[in-house]
Amino acid sequence: TAAARLFTHRGFDHAGRAVFLYHGSRFAPKKWSADAVMLGVVHTLEAGFAAADARDPDNDGTAVIILYLDRGSKLDMDLAKRFGRTIGAHYPGRAHKALIY
C-alpha cells in the first residue's frame, strides 16, 4: 500500500517512544490519493503506539516523527496539512518530537 512504503514504524528511541519515518521521495501524488495515504498513516501510528505499549506499558505514550525529504523530494503541502490535522485531532499531545531532514 501507499503508506507501507511512505510512512513506517522504524522502532523505538532510548525512552521507549515509537519512532516513525515519512520517506518523502516515495510519495507519488499521481498514483496515491491523500485520503489513502492518511488511512495508512493512521494504521501505522496505531500499530506503532500498540507496539510501544506492549514493549513498555509505562512509556509516556508519545512518538518521534521524522520527515525525511531525500534527493530533493518536495513535501506535498496538502498532504502535510492533512498529516498535521490528523495528528492534532486524533493524537493530541502524542508527538514528542518532529524532525525534518
C-alpha positions, -999 to 999 in steps of 0.1 A, spaced: 0 0 0 10 36 -3 16 42 34 35 10 38 62 25 16 58 61 26 52 61 64 67 34 85 73 25 122 110 22 125 115 11 161 119 29 194 141 56 209 160 52 242 130 62 262 108 36 245 89 60 223 78 48 189 98 63 160 81 69 127 96 78 93 80 96 65 101 89 34 94 119 11 108 106 -22 84 76 -21 53 98 -23 37 96 -58 8 121 -58 -5 109 -92 -6 73 -80 -20 76 -45 -48 98 -31 -41 118 0 -70 100 17 -55 66 10 -21 77 24 -37 92 55 -57 60 62 -24 41 60 -7 67 83 -34 62 110 -30 24 107 8 27 110 5 51 140 -19 28 158 3 -2 153 34 17 164 17 30 196 4 -5 204 39 -19 199 54 7 223 27 -1 249 34 -39 245 71 -33 249 68 -10 279 34 -4 294 48 26 314 61 45 283 49 81 281 27 74 250 44 99 227 63 94 195 91 108 174 82 116 138 109 121 112 101 136 79 129 126 55 129 146 23 158 129 4 171 135 -31 154 169 -35 119 155 -28 93 181 -20 68 180 7 33 179 -7 16 207 12 -19 193 10 -6 160 25 14 179 51 -17 198 62 -37 166 64 -10 150 84 -9 178 108 -47 179 112 -48 141 117 -21 142 144 -37 172 161 -73 158 160 -67 121 168 -34 121 186 -32 154 206 -1 156 227 13 123 213 41 139 191 71 141 214 93 155 187 90 161 149 122 163 128 125 173 92 156 163 72 
